[in-house]
Amino acid sequence: MNLSSNYKMINFEYSSTVQYIFVLICVFSTHKISIEAYYASTIF
């Protein structure tokens, strides 16, 4: 019983960390795209 709840906590922490990293990657890639678009608009 205790082991199961402990596993659930670890699983929850792992999934929230993965979600956080995923959000960071999404935000970074959108910023990267907008920065590239900004540079492209200044070049052209």
CYANA upper distance limits for C-alpha pairs under 8 A (distance plus 0.5 A):
  1 MET  CA      5 SER  CA      6.99
  2 ASN  CA      6 ASN  CA      6.64
  3 LEU  CA      7 TYR  CA      6.60
  4 SER  CA      8 LYS  CA      6.76
  5 SER  CA      9 MET  CA      6.81
  6 ASN  CA     10 ILE  CA      6.83
  7 TYR  CA     11 ASN  CA      6.47
  8 LYS  CA     12 PHE  CA      6.49
  9 MET  CA     13 GLU  CA      6.63
 10 ILE  CA     14 TYR  CA      6.54
 11 ASN  CA     15 SER  CA      6.63
 12 PHE  CA     16 SER  CA      6.62
 13 GLU  CA     17 THR  CA      6.61
 14 TYR  CA     18 VAL  CA      6.71
 15 SER  CA     19 GLN  CA      6.60
 16 SER  CA     20 TYR  CA      6.60
 17 THR  CA     21 ILE  CA      6.71
 18 VAL  CA     22 PHE  CA      6.54
 19 GLN  CA     23 VAL  CA      6.65
 20 TYR  CA     24 LEU  CA      6.69
 21 ILE  CA     25 ILE  CA      6.66
 22 PHE  CA     26 CYS  CA      6.69
 23 VAL  CA     27 VAL  CA      6.58
 24 LEU  CA     28 PHE  CA      6.46
 25 ILE  CA     29 SER  CA      6.51
 26 CYS  CA     30 THR  CA      6.68
 27 VAL  CA     31 HIS  CA      6.65
 28 PHE  CA     32 LYS  CA      6.51
 29 SER  CA     33 ILE  CA      6.58
 30 THR  CA     34 SER  CA      6.65
 31 HIS  CA     35 ILE  CA      6.50
 32 LYS  CA     36 GLU  CA      6.60
 33 ILE  CA     37 ALA  CA      6.57
 34 SER  CA     38 TYR  CA      6.52
 35 ILE  CA     39 TYR  CA      6.72
 36 GLU  CA     40 ALA  CA      6.53
 37 ALA  CA     41 SER  CA      6.58
 38 TYR  CA     42 THR  CA      6.78
 39 TYR  CA     43 ILE  CA      6.60
 40 ALA  CA     44 PHE  CA      6.59
